[in-house]
Every structure is written in structure tokens, then in C-alpha cells.
């Protein structure tokens, strides 16, 4: 059983179809990030695909994220923990901080190289989540 902070998460009985929908929602955002040429759009959809991949993986484990201050940080932390990869926490939080600057500090600048790197990172995370779901026939 996965341990979680009850301030940010709660147990919830997800049907397999709900987990699939969460994963498909992450893929939808990933595809927008891949197809769009505007760097800010590419970055923001890459970030939301990352968060939604975490939501999908958590739903597989019957854990639901609460809408609490800092929940994106905690979703990234749980995603890294479940996939046993500290780089997810590092890169995910760099993306989260950049997104926060864009929202709350007057805008952000994201380069084409950053977008490419972030997109490759998120694609890898989604593949890893899919591997888990496929393994369990979700």
C-alpha cells in the first residue's frame, strides 16, 4: 500500500474506466503540446500532461488528490515516488516553478530547447505510467 499525506490525498474507489479516462486526458494534453507551435502553449500543455499522468497513476492506486494549496507539488512527489525516479521530482518541480512564474509573476520565457526537453521528459513519464496500466490490463 502506498503511503500518502491525508492533507493532499484521500482513498477513493476508482473504476478501471476512470483511470483510463485520466490517462487519456493526459494524452490529449500531451498531443496538444506535441502539435502546437506556440512555445507557451507547448510548455503549459506539457506541464498539465505531467500532472494528469500523476492523477492517472494515483487513481490506479485508488488515491485521489485533494484540491489543496500545493497539491501539484505533492502529485509530482508521488509520481516520482511510485515510479522510483527522483528526476521526475526535480524536472517536474522546475516545470511547476516556471509555470508559477508565468501565472503569478508577470509571465515566463520558455525557449524552444526547454520545450523540447520538457516534452521528451513528459513523453517518457507517460510511457512509464502506460506500462504500469498495461501490465495490470487497465
NORWO-V51105 format. One record per residue. N is the residue number from 1. RES is the residue in one letter. PHI is phi in degrees with one decimal (999 if undefined). Layout:
<<N | RES | PHI> <N | RES | PHI>>
This chain:
<<1 | X | 999> <2 | X | -85.0> <3 | X | -83.6> <4 | X | -147.2> <5 | X | -83.7> <6 | X | -67.0> <7 | X | -70.4> <8 | X | -112.3> <9 | X | -139.1> <10 | X | -143.3> <11 | X | -70.9> <12 | X | -153.6> <13 | X | -87.0> <14 | X | -92.0> <15 | X | -76.9> <16 | X | -54.9> <17 | X | -62.6> <18 | X | -68.7> <19 | X | -62.5> <20 | X | -60.3> <21 | X | -62.3> <22 | X | -61.7> <23 | X | -65.2> <24 | X | -62.2> <25 | X | -64.5> <26 | X | -63.7> <27 | X | -63.1> <28 | X | -59.3> <29 | X | -66.0> <30 | X | -61.0> <31 | X | -64.6> <32 | X | -62.7> <33 | X | -61.4> <34 | X | -68.2> <35 | X | -83.2> <36 | X | -73.9> <37 | X | -98.9> <38 | X | -76.7> <39 | X | -60.6> <40 | X | -62.4> <41 | X | -66.4> <42 | X | -56.7> <43 | X | -64.8> <44 | X | -62.9> <45 | X | -73.6> <46 | X | -62.7> <47 | X | -62.3> <48 | X | -66.3> <49 | X | -63.5> <50 | X | -62.9> <51 | X | -61.8> <52 | X | -68.0> <53 | X | -66.4> <54 | X | -65.3> <55 | X | -62.0> <56 | X | -62.3> <57 | X | -65.2> <58 | X | -64.0> <59 | X | -64.3> <60 | X | -58.4> <61 | X | -89.7> <62 | X | 64.0> <63 | X | -122.6> <64 | X | -115.0> <65 | X | -77.4> <66 | X | -88.2> <67 | X | -85.4> <68 | X | -118.8> <69 | X | -53.0> <70 | X | 92.2> <71 | X | -67.4> <72 | X | -64.2> <73 | X | -56.6> <74 | X | -69.6> <75 | X | -63.1> <76 | X | -61.6> <77 | X | -60.2> <78 | X | -67.3> <79 | X | -59.5> <80 | X | -63.6> <81 | X | -66.6> <82 | X | -64.4> <83 | X | -84.7> <84 | X | 52.9> <85 | X | -147.1> <86 | X | -63.4> <87 | X | -62.6> <88 | X | -63.4> <89 | X | -64.9> <90 | X | -64.2> <91 | X | -68.0> <92 | X | -61.0> <93 | X | -76.5> <94 | X | -63.3> <95 | X | -63.3> <96 | X | -61.1> <97 | X | -63.1> <98 | X | -63.3> <99 | X | -62.8> <100 | X | -63.5> <101 | X | -60.8> <102 | X | -61.9> <103 | X | -82.5> <104 | X | -116.3> <105 | X | -125.7> <106 | X | 87.9> <107 | X | 114.3> <108 | X | -133.6> <109 | X | -118.0> <110 | X | -125.0> <111 | X | -90.0> <112 | X | -61.5> <113 | X | -64.4> <114 | X | -58.9> <115 | X | -59.3> <116 | X | -61.9> <117 | X | -64.6> <118 | X | -63.5> <119 | X | -63.0> <120 | X | -61.3> <121 | X | -61.0> <122 | X | -67.5> <123 | X | -57.7> <124 | X | -62.4> <125 | X | -61.9> <126 | X | -63.4> <127 | X | -62.2> <128 | X | -67.6> <129 | X | -64.8> <130 | X | -61.1> <131 | X | -58.5> <132 | X | -65.6> <133 | X | -64.2> <134 | X | -63.3> <135 | X | -58.2> <136 | X | -103.0> <137 | X | 56.4> <138 | X | -92.9>>
